[in-house]
Amino acid sequence: MALRMVALIRAADGRWFARKGIPEDVREEYARLYGHRREAHLKLPADTPKSEARARLGEWLAEIEIRIETLRAQRNGDGQPLTKLNAIALAGRWYLWFVKQHESDPGKPRYWRDLSDYVVWEVLRPEAPNSYEANTKADPRWDWIKEPDVREAVRPQIAELARVATFLASEGKALNRAAYTLFVDAVSDNLLPAITLLEKRANGDYSHDDNPDTFPPFTEGPSKASGVSCWELFEAFVHLTKPKPNTVNRWRAVFLEMQREFAETGADGITEDAARSWMHGLITEKRTAKTVREIWLSASRRVFSWAREHKRVRTNPFKEVKVDVPRKVQTREEGRSFTAAEVTTILKASLAYEKATTATQRTRRWVPWLCAYSGARAGEITQLRGKDIEERDGTHVMVLTSEAGTMKTGETRVVPLHEHLIAQGFIEFVRQMGRGALFYNDSTPQRVSADPLKPSRSRAETARARLGEWVRELGVTDPGISPNHAWRHTFKRIADEVEISEKMNDAITGHKQLTVGRNYGPPLVTAMAKALRKFPRYKLD
């Protein structure tokens, strides 16, 4: 690969400096992955010898060039493909190369120990999913680091630390997108062992390393699969149908993993038997059959159905695939509602935030009570703004609208406020807050992702997630209930007990009516307010 030469400049203070322009056709993707849009910069300390600076410049240029070449290959569908086996084999070559770069002069053990800690605590640990945060003891081996979303989030940093671009340049390889993903993920699994070995070498331990013996030999893989890849299919679906951001975020993991599984065959090469085998293999102790059926299978069917309708694939291999979900034994008398003790625990803890000043404190103080007295989804409440609280014909109401954020049904809903909320001072709280967001900080614009395949999580969604974590910390840990959504079940149950009509109950909570006839003549706010007066106050004594 011929390198376009770049000048190495020495600044007035002695530091070395070089810069290389990023071609316009790859700027957006380069900026997303590496943080620089127009130019890449090399900066070296003043005490770097000139010979070393020139050597570092050459290596740096090779790395930038291979990044650009790889991005173009991925964009154009060019580049070398890899099977899963060959990706692991190539990671074995990388392991030997990476170790050889430092083995003869590994430096101080502390450097490698600190690097290992950085990978673990600064690169991997921040990407831990909410399920791990809720119970860290349930996954002592950190199996979550191999989840598709985590893989994708850490991939740029792993590639940087492992000097993947430099290695590929030394091998003269430009991989296509699927191959690059497989390869970097295989490197990710071997980066810490390589660092650990170099720490041993730095301590003077040059005993035999068994790790290279575990890698398979590299062989020439198959030619690139014809047709569209699974991830390209998902990209097209998102760009053309524009599903809701929450849907994109849920389905991303499905197609990232599908891309890994069927990188060699492409979307049109997936058979029904292969689809069925893969889908059933997704069921594990930590991923239930229900999750596989309702998210993984549902997403696969929907996207491939769309692709078949638009002639992007010949068949939908997931159409006839079934995932059986074992009937769950319900051991809670309250079902998915909170028990009286759980209600008391949450609402009492909420009242402790008498002088709520931060967004987190305001969320804990008011959102559980608003959910408890309305059956609204927690996400509908955390996105409330002061201007969404109105007075209509003498009745205080909250207007739940998609203007404030995501609504599951997409329809605006007006819900009266229970008299106990007003007695607690909710209206005074809203007046103090003004017309802006009640439960998150909206004083500065939110940074919104420009990538439709990776939409930003709204501040309201973050507030909802953190509220659920707080509820778990209070001791409401039964996995059979949701720490936020259980209020919806609790409200419905109590409303039935006090004989609020089903139609009124559904109108307040925003549930669809079961029959067309019931959709005629939706209840007025005054009628809902009258019904809500039957709903008793929660007693915490």
C-alpha positions in Angstrom: 0.0 0.0 0.0 1.6 3.3 -1.1 1.4 6.0 1.5 0.9 9.7 0.6 3.7 11.4 2.4 2.9 13.9 5.2 5.3 16.4 6.6 6.7 15.9 10.1 6.9 19.4 11.7 8.8 20.4 14.9 7.0 23.2 16.8 8.8 26.1 18.6 8.5 24.2 21.9 10.2 21.1 20.4 7.1 18.9 20.1 6.6 16.9 16.9 3.5 17.4 14.9 1.9 16.0 11.7 -1.6 16.1 10.2 -3.3 14.3 7.5 -6.6 15.3 5.8 -9.5 12.9 5.8 -11.1 12.4 2.4 -14.6 13.8 2.1 -16.2 10.5 1.1 -15.4 8.9 4.5 -15.5 11.9 6.8 -18.8 11.1 8.4 -18.0 7.5 9.3 -14.4 8.4 10.3 -15.6 11.1 12.6 -18.2 8.7 14.2 -15.5 6.0 14.9 -12.4 8.1 15.6 -13.6 11.5 16.6 -11.9 13.6 13.8 -13.7 14.8 10.8 -11.4 16.8 8.6 -7.9 16.0 9.8 -6.1 13.3 11.9 -3.3 14.7 14.1 -0.1 13.1 15.3 1.5 14.7 18.4 4.8 13.5 19.9 6.6 14.8 23.0 9.6 17.1 22.6 12.0 14.5 23.9 11.2 12.1 21.1 14.3 11.4 19.0 14.0 12.4 15.4 14.6 8.8 14.2 11.8 7.5 16.4 9.5 10.3 15.4 9.9 9.4 11.8 9.3 5.7 12.6 6.2 6.7 14.5 5.0 8.9 11.7 5.3 6.0 9.2 3.3 3.7 11.4 0.7 6.4 12.1 0.3 7.1 8.4 -0.2 3.4 7.7 -2.8 3.2 10.3 -4.8 6.2 9.0 -4.5 4.9 5.4 -5.8 1.4 6.4 -8.7 3.0 8.3 -9.7 5.0 5.2 -9.2 2.0 2.9 -11.3 -0.2 5.2 -14.1 2.4 5.5 -14.3 2.6 1.7 -14.3 -1.2 1.3 -17.0 -1.5 3.9 -19.1 1.2 2.2 -18.7 -0.3 -1.2 -19.2 -3.8 -0.1 -15.7 -4.6 -1.2 -12.9 -6.0 0.9 -12.0 -9.5 2.0 -14.6 -11.5 3.7 -13.9 -13.8 6.7 -15.6 -16.8 8.1 -16.0 -16.9 11.9 -13.2 -19.5 12.0 -10.9 -17.3 9.9 -11.6 -14.2 12.0 -10.4 -16.1 15.1 -7.4 -17.4 13.1 -6.5 -13.9 12.0 -6.9 -12.7 15.7 -4.3 -15.4 16.4 -1.9 -13.8 14.0 -2.7 -10.4 15.6 -1.9 -11.9 19.0 1.5 -13.0 17.9 2.2 -9.7 16.2 1.0 -7.6 19.2 3.1 -9.5 21.7 6.2 -9.5 19.4 6.0 -5.7 19.1 6.8 -5.4 22.8 8.1 -8.8 24.0 11.9 -8.0 23.7 11.6 -4.8 25.6 8.3 -4.8 27.6 9.1 -2.0 29.9 7.7 -1.7 33.4 5.0 -4.2 34.7 3.0 -1.2 36.0 2.3 0.0 32.4 0.7 -3.3 31.4 -1.2 -3.5 34.7 -2.6 0.0 34.3 -3.5 -0.8 30.6 -5.4 -3.9 31.7 -7.3 -1.9 34.3 -8.1 0.7 31.7 -9.6 -1.9 29.4 -11.6 -3.5 32.1 -12.9 -0.4 34.0 -12.9 2.4 31.4 -13.7 0.6 28.2 -15.8 -2.5 29.2 -17.4 -1.7 32.5 -19.2 1.5 31.5 -21.2 -0.5 28.9 -22.6 -2.9 31.4 -26.4 -3.4 30.8 -29.1 -2.4 33.3 -29.7 -6.1 34.1 -26.1 -6.4 35.4 -26.3 -3.2 37.3 -29.5 -4.5 39.0 -27.7 -7.6 40.2 -23.9 -7.7 39.7 -23.5 -11.0 41.5 -25.7 -12.8 39.0 -23.0 -12.6 36.3 -19.5 -12.9 38.0 -17.8 -13.8 34.7 -19.1 -10.7 32.9 -20.7 -12.7 30.1 -22.5 -9.5 29.1 -19.3 -8.2 27.4 -20.1 -10.5 24.4 -23.6 -9.0 23.9 -24.0 -7.4 20.5 -24.6 -3.9 21.8 -21.7 -4.0 24.1 -19.5 -5.4 21.3 -20.4 -2.6 19.0 -20.0 0.1 21.7 -16.4 -0.9 22.6 -15.2 -1.9 19.1 -13.6 1.4 18.2 -11.7 1.7 21.5 -10.6 -2.0 21.3 -9.4 -1.5 17.7 -7.5 1.6 18.8 -5.8 -0.1 21.8 -5.0 -3.2 19.9 -3.6 -1.2 16.9 -5.9 -3.2 14.6 -5.4 -0.8 11.6 -1.6 -1.1 11.9 -1.8 -4.8 12.0 -4.1 -5.0 9.0 -1.7 -2.7 7.1 1.2 -5.0 8.0 -0.8 -7.9 6.6 -1.9 -5.9 3.5 -5.6 -6.7 4.3 -8.7 -4.6 3.8 -11.7 -6.3 5.3 -15.3 -5.8 4.4 -17.7 -4.6 7.1 -18.8 -8.0 8.3 -15.3 -9.4 8.3 -13.9 -6.3 10.2 -16.6 -6.8 12.9 -15.9 -10.5 13.3 -12.1 -9.8 13.5 -12.2 -6.9 16.0 -14.5 -8.9 18.2 -12.1 -11.8 18.1 -9.3 -9.4 19.0 -11.4 -8.1 21.9 -11.5 -11.6 23.4 -7.7 -11.8 23.2 -6.6 -8.3 24.1 -6.5 -8.9 27.9 -4.6 -12.2 27.6 -2.0 -10.4 25.4 -1.6 -7.6 27.9 -1.4 -10.1 30.8 1.4 -12.0 29.0 3.3 -8.8 28.4 3.0 -7.9 32.1 4.6 -11.4 32.9 7.4 -10.6 30.4 8.0 -7.3 32.1 8.3 -9.2 35.4 11.0 -11.4 33.8 8.7 -14.4 33.2 9.4 -15.8 29.8 7.8 -19.2 30.3 6.0 -20.9 27.4 2.8 -19.2 26.3 0.1 -21.8 25.5 -2.4 -19.3 24.1 -1.2 -19.4 20.4 -1.8 -23.1 20.4 -5.6 -22.4 20.8 -6.0 -20.5 17.5 -7.0 -22.4 14.4 -4.9 -22.0 11.2 -5.8 -19.3 8.8 -7.2 -20.5 5.4 -8.6 -18.7 2.5 -12.3 -18.1 3.2 -15.2 -18.2 0.7 -15.9 -15.4 -1.7 -18.2 -12.6 -0.5 -21.8 -13.7 -0.2 -23.9 -12.4 -3.0 -26.8 -10.0 -2.3 -27.4 -7.9 0.7 -26.1 -8.6 4.2 -28.3 -8.9 7.3 -27.1 -5.6 8.7 -27.5 -3.8 5.3 -31.1 -5.1 5.2 -31.7 -3.6 8.6 -30.1 -0.3 7.6 -32.4 -0.1 4.5 -35.5 -1.0 6.7 -34.7 1.8 9.2 -33.9 4.4 6.6 -37.0 3.7 4.5 -39.7 2.9 7.1 -38.4 5.1 9.9 -39.5 3.1 12.9 -39.6 4.6 16.4 -36.2 5.1 18.1 -37.1 2.6 20.9 -37.8 0.0 18.2 -34.5 0.6 16.5 -32.6 0.4 19.8 -34.3 -2.9 20.7 -33.8 -4.5 17.3 -30.2 -3.4 16.7 -28.9 -6.2 18.9 -30.9 -8.7 16.8 -29.3 -7.7 13.5 -25.8 -7.2 14.9 -25.9 -10.8 16.1 -27.6 -12.0 13.0 -24.9 -10.3 10.9 -22.2 -12.3 12.9 -24.1 -15.5 12.5 -24.8 -15.3 8.8 -21.9 -13.1 7.6 -20.9 -15.8 5.2 -24.3 -16.5 3.6 -25.8 -13.0 3.5 -29.5 -12.3 4.1 -30.8 -14.1 1.0 -28.8 -17.2 1.9 -30.5 -17.9 5.2 -32.6 -21.1 5.0 -35.6 -21.8 7.2 -33.8 -24.6 9.0 -30.8 -22.3 9.7 -33.1 -19.5 10.9 -35.0 -22.0 13.2 -31.7 -23.4 14.6 -30.3 -20.0 15.2 -33.5 -18.7 16.9 -33.8 -21.7 19.2 -30.1 -21.4 20.1 -30.6 -17.9 21.3 -32.6 -19.2 24.3 -30.3 -19.3 27.4 -30.5 -19.0 31.1 -30.3 -15.2 30.8 -32.4 -14.8 27.6 -35.8 -16.3 28.0 -37.9 -17.9 25.3 -40.4 -15.1 25.7 -37.7 -12.5 25.0 -36.6 -14.5 21.9 -40.1 -14.8 20.6 -41.3 -11.2 21.3 -38.1 -9.3 20.3 -35.7 -11.5 18.3 -38.2 -13.5 16.2 -40.6 -10.5 15.9 -37.9 -8.2 14.6 -36.5 -10.8 12.2 -40.0 -11.6 10.8 -40.9 -8.0 10.3 -37.7 -6.9 8.6 -37.5 -9.9 6.3 -41.2 -9.6 5.5 -40.6 -6.0 4.4 -37.5 -7.1 2.4 -39.4 -9.8 0.6 -42.2 -7.4 -0.3 -39.6 -5.0 -1.8 -37.8 -7.8 -3.7 -34.6 -7.5 -1.6 -34.7 -11.2 -0.6 -36.5 -14.1 -2.2 -38.0 -15.6 0.9 -38.7 -14.8 4.5 -36.9 -17.7 6.3 -38.4 -16.6 9.7 -42.0 -16.7 8.5 -42.8 -20.3 9.8 -40.3 -20.3 12.7 -42.0 -20.9 16.1 -40.6 -20.4 19.5 -42.6 -22.1 22.3 -42.7 -20.2 25.6 -43.3 -22.4 28.6 -46.3 -21.4 30.7 -45.0 -19.4 33.6 -46.2 -20.4 37.0 -47.5 -17.4 38.8 -46.5 -17.6 42.4 -47.5 -14.0 43.3 -51.1 -13.6 44.5 -51.0 -10.1 43.1 -49.8 -11.2 39.7 -47.8 -8.4 38.1 -49.1 -5.8 40.5 -47.2 -4.5 43.6 -48.0 -6.0 46.9 -49.2 -3.7 49.7 -45.8 -3.9 51.3 -44.0 -3.0 48.0 -46.4 0.0 47.5 -45.6 1.2 51.0 -41.8 0.8 50.5 -41.8 2.8 47.3 -44.2 5.6 48.2 -42.7 6.1 51.7 -39.2 6.4 50.2 -40.6 8.8 47.7 -42.0 11.1 50.4 -38.5 11.3 51.9 -37.6 13.7 49.1 -39.5 16.6 50.7 -37.2 19.2 49.3 -36.4 17.8 45.9 -33.9 20.0 44.1 -32.2 17.8 41.5 -33.9 16.2 38.5 -33.2 12.7 40.1 -34.8 13.8 43.4 -37.8 15.3 41.6 -38.3 12.0 39.7 -38.2 9.9 42.8 -40.5 12.3 44.7 -43.3 12.6 42.1 -43.2 10.0 39.3 -44.1 6.9 41.5 -47.1 8.8 42.9 -48.2 10.0 39.4 -48.0 6.5 38.1 -49.8 5.1 41.1 -52.8 7.4 40.7 -53.0 7.2 36.9 -51.7 3.8 35.7 -49.6 5.8 33.1 -46.4 4.3 31.7 -43.4 5.7 33.6 -41.9 7.0 30.4 -45.0 9.0 29.7 -44.6 10.7 33.1 -40.8 11.3 33.0 -41.2 13.3 29.8 -43.9 15.6 31.3 -43.3 19.4 31.0 -44.8 22.1 33.2 -47.0 23.2 30.2 -48.5 19.7 30.0 -50.2 20.3 33.4 -53.4 22.3 32.7 -56.7 23.2 34.4 -59.9 22.4 32.4 -63.3 23.2 33.7 -62.0 23.3 37.2 -60.1 20.0 36.9 -56.4 19.7 36.9 -55.1 17.4 34.2 -51.9 16.1 32.7 -51.7 16.1 28.9 -49.7 13.1 27.8 -48.6 13.9 24.3 -46.0 12.8 21.7 -44.9 16.4 21.5 -43.1 15.8 24.9 -41.6 12.5 23.7 -42.4 9.0 22.7 -46.0 7.7 23.2 -46.6 4.0 22.6 -49.9 4.6 20.8 -48.8 7.9 19.3 -52.1 9.4 20.5 -52.5 12.3 23.0 -54.2 11.4 26.2 -55.7 13.8 28.8 -55.7 12.3 32.4 -57.2 14.0 35.4 -55.0 14.4 38.5 -56.0 12.5 41.6 -57.0 14.8 44.5 -54.3 13.3 46.7 -51.6 14.5 44.3 -53.0 18.1 44.5 -53.2 17.8 48.3 -49.5 16.8 48.4 -48.6 20.1 46.5 -48.0 18.8 43.0 -49.6 21.9 41.4 -47.4 24.2 43.5 -44.3 22.1 42.4 -45.3 22.5 38.7 -45.7 26.3 39.1 -42.3 26.6 40.7 -40.7 24.6 37.8 -42.3 26.6 35.0 -43.2 25.4 31.6 -40.1 23.2 31.0 -39.3 19.6 31.8 -40.2 18.5 35.3 -38.0 15.4 35.7 -34.9 16.0 33.7 -32.6 19.0 32.9 -33.6 20.7 29.7 -31.5 23.9 30.2 -29.1 22.8 27.5 -29.9 21.1 24.2 -29.6 17.4 24.1 -26.9 16.0 21.8 -28.9 14.0 19.3 -27.3 11.2 17.3 -27.1 11.8 13.6 -27.1 8.0 13.0 -30.7 6.7 12.6 -29.3 3.2 13.3 -28.2 4.3 16.7 -30.7 6.9 18.0 -29.9 8.7 21.2 -31.8 7.7 24.4 -33.8 10.7 25.5 -33.3 12.3 28.9 -36.8 11.2 29.9 -36.0 7.6 29.1 -32.8 7.8 31.1 -34.8 9.2 34.0 -37.2 6.3 33.8 -34.4 3.7 33.7 -32.7 5.2 36.7 -36.0 5.3 38.6 -36.4 1.6 38.1 -32.8 1.0 39.4 -33.7 3.1 42.5 -36.8 1.0 43.2 -34.7 -2.2 43.0 -32.2 -0.6 45.4 -35.2 -0.1 47.9 -35.6 -3.9 48.1 -38.3 -4.4 45.5 -36.3 -7.1 43.7 -38.8 -9.7 42.7 -37.9 -10.4 39.0 -41.6 -11.3 38.4 -42.6 -7.6 38.3 -41.3 -4.5 36.7 -40.1 -1.8 39.1 -42.0 0.9 37.1 -44.6 -0.8 34.9 -46.1 -2.7 37.9 -47.9 0.6 38.8 -50.0 0.2 35.7 -51.1 -3.3 36.8 -51.7 -2.0 40.4 -53.9 0.8 39.2 -56.0 -1.4 36.9 -56.5 -3.9 39.8 -57.6 -1.3 42.3 -59.8 0.5 39.7 -61.6 -2.8 39.1 -62.0 -3.3 42.9 -63.7 0.0 43.4 -65.9 -0.6 40.3 -64.5 2.0 38.0 -66.0 0.9 34.6 -63.7 -0.9 32.2 -64.2 1.8 29.5 -63.3 4.5 32.0 -60.4 2.5 33.3 -59.0 2.0 29.8 -59.5 5.7 28.9 -57.4 6.8 31.9 -54.6 4.3 31.3 -54.6 4.6 27.5 -55.5 1.0 26.7 -57.2 0.2 23.4 -60.9 -0.7 23.6 -61.6 -4.4 22.7 -64.5 -3.6 20.4 -65.2 -1.0 17.7 -68.4 0.0 19.5 -66.5 1.0 22.6 -64.3 3.4 20.7 -67.3 5.6 19.9 -67.9 8.4 22.3 -64.6 8.5 24.3 -65.2 9.7 27.9 -64.9 13.4 28.7 -62.4 14.7 31.2 -65.1 15.5 33.7 -66.4 12.0 33.5 -62.9 10.5 34.0 -62.4 12.9 37.0 -65.6 11.7 38.5 -64.6 8.1 38.1 -61.1 8.8 39.5 -62.7 10.1 42.7 -63.6 6.5 43.5 -59.9 5.6 43.5 -58.9 5.5 47.2 -55.9 7.3 48.6 -52.8 5.0 49.3 -52.4 4.5 53.0 -48.9 4.1 54.1 -49.4 3.4 57.8 
